[in-house]
Amino acid sequence: MDNTSLLVVEDEPKIARLMADYLTTHGFEVTTLDHGDHVLPWLTKQTPSLILLDLMLPGKDGLTLCREIRQQWPHIAVIMVTAKVEEVDRLLGLELGADDYICKPFSPREVVARVKAVLRRSQAAAENAPQAVSNALVTLDEDGWQALAQGQDLGLTAVEFQLLRVMMQAPGRIFSREQLMDHMYRDNRIVSERTVDSHIKKLRKKIHEALPEQEIIRSVYGVGYKYQPEG
């Protein structure tokens, strides 16, 4: 993972410097930003493999940034860094597509270990995923993390893209919520089944806007969901 590019977004100088120094000694190329409003303009010019994103920032907060990053750069891994430990904040971050959490106070070793773990998962997912999944209605571009419905970009988040990809690889197969959670989050994190329902609802809405005459993700009462564009 040497020379892998990372972005640290942290407004506390001592913490930012600590993370940057420790990550640099482990072979990463690190850039630091201290203001939420600077992140998106920077990303239009640079593409890091992973972002360490503080929750509380001047300007745009971490949750807003996570949402916008997931919409525009879904292939970039995001680790949220926060002093808030309330479960609602953790769940909200997960629903926005964060790959992991680090809670303050933390040790530099923990930061490095979590960064390496998330990067390994991201690399394994990219290597094991097929390059394209398609049918007459929807095409998935694995390299660009883009879903097209008859040529129209659906604008999916990373989690929505993963859900659609899993179901499209086995049309007609019914996936339980637990199975879908396993595909969405491979690090055994605790996520409510309602989180899956929330993602499915948003995914369906985006597909319906592009394909108003089609219902391609179907609910199976008491069981789960399946991808079935016909019948």
N, C-alpha and C positions, 0 to 999 in steps of 0.2 A: 504493500500500500504506500510505498515511498512516493513522495512528490504528489500525493493526492491533495487536491485543493479543497480547503475548508473555509467557511465564512463564520466568524464569531460575531454575533450581534449582542452587545452587552454595554450598558451605559455606566457601570461601575468600573473605573479604570483599573483598580487592583485585581478584580476578578478577571477582567478581559485580558490583562497582561499575564496573569497566572495561567489561564487556559491556553493562551497563544504560545507562551514559552514552553509549556509542558508538551503540547501537541507538536510544536516545531522540533523538539528534541527527539520525538518519535517518528520523524521523517515526513510530517505533513507540511504543506505550504498553507500558511494561515493569513487571512486578511481579517481585520477587526473593524467594525462600525459601531458607533455609539448612539445612533439616532434612528428611530423607526422609519422616518421619511426618506432616509438615504438608501434603504435596502433595495427597493424595486428599481430605481435608476441604475444602481450598481449591477444588478442582475441582468439588465439589458445589454451589458458589455462583457460580463464575466459569467462563467457557469461552473460553480463549485460542485463537488460531489455530495457535500453535506453542509447543512447550516445548523449551527448551535444558536438557538433563538431564545432570547430572554423574554419572559412573559410581560414584564412591566418595563416599558420603554418610553422615552419622550417622543412625541409625534405619534405615529401609528403604533399601537400595542402589538404584542406578539401574536395574539389570537387572530387579529385582523390580518397581519402579515402572513401567518400560516395559511389562512384561507386563500389569500391572493396568490401566494406562491404555488399552492396546490392547483389552482386554476390555470396558471400560466406556465409553470415549470414542474409538472407532476413527477418527473424523473429524479428531481433533487430530493435527497433524504433530509428530513427535518427532525432535530431533537430539541424539544422545548426545555428551557432552563427556568426554574421558578422557585420562589420562596413560599408560594401558596401550596398548601398540601390538601386543601379541601377536595373531596372526591368530585364535586361538580365541576371544578376547574379541570381536573384530570380528564373527566369524561368528555367535556366540551372540546378539549384539545384533541382527543382521539377521534371524535366525530369530524373534526376538521382535517384529519389525516396525518397527524404527527406520528413519526415512526417510533419515538421513545421519549421518556422524560428523565430529567435529572433534577433532583430537588436540592435546593440550598439549605444548609451548607453541604458541600460535597468535597471529596478528595480529588486531586488531579488524576490519580490513577483510575478512579471510577470514570472520569470523563473519557480518558483514552480507551478504556475497556469498552465503554458503551459505543463510542464512535466506531471502533473497529468491528464490533458486533453488528451494528446497523449496516455498515459498508459491506460486510461479508454477506448479510442477507440480501442486500440490494444486488450485489454482483451475482450471487447464486440464482436469484429470481430472473435476472436478465439473461444468464447463460442457459437456464433450463427452459425458459419460455419459448414457444414457437414464434417465428418471426411474423406470422400473420394468421389471423383467424377471420374468416369471412363467410358470408352467404349473400343471397340476392339483396338483402335489406341492409345489413350492417357489416362493416369491415373494421378490424382492429389493426392499427399500425403499432406493432410492439416497440419499434425503435423510437418512434415519436410519442408514444403513450397517448395515442389519439384514436378516438372512435368516430367513424363516419357513418352516417345513416343516409344511404343513397347520395353520397358525396358531401353531405352537410356535417360539419364538425359539431359533435354533441357537447363539447366543452366539459368533459368529465373530470372530476377530481381523481387522484391516484386510487383511492379506495373504491370509488364507483367503477373505475376502469378495471380494477382487479376483480370485482364482483361480476361484471359483465363478461370478462374473459373466462372466468371459471365456468360460468353457466353455458357460454357459447361453445366451449370445448366438448360439452356433452349435451347436445340438444335433446330435450325430452326428459332428461334425468332430473329427479327431484332432489334438491339439496336442502337439508335441514339448516336451521339458523346456526346451530353449533358447527356444522361442516363449513358453512360460509365464513364464520368467525375464524376458524382454523386457517382458512386460505387468506383472510384479510390480515390477521395478526399472528405471525408464526412464533412470537416470543412468549406465548402463554400468558399474556396480560389478561386481566379481568375486564370483560366488556359485557354490558347488558345486551340481552337479545333485542331489546328495543332499539339499540344502536343499529343493528342490521336492518330492522324495519325502516328506520329513518333513512338509511342510505338507499334502500330499495325504492322507497317512495320518491326520493329526489331523482334517482336514475330513471324511474318510469316517467316522471314528469318531463325530463329532458328528451327522452325517446319519443314521447307523445307529441311534443312540440315539433319534432322533425317528421314523425310518421303518425299523424293524427288518426289514420284509418287502421292502424295496426296495434295489437296488444301482444307483444312478443315476450314479456316477462309475466308469468302467470303465478298466482298464489294457489297453493294446494292447502286447503283449510286443515289446520292442526299438524301439518307436516313441514312445509317450507315453500320454496320457490323453484321454478324451472324456466328455462329458456325454450320457448316453443313458438316460432314465428308463424306456424301454419296450423290449421285445424281448430 
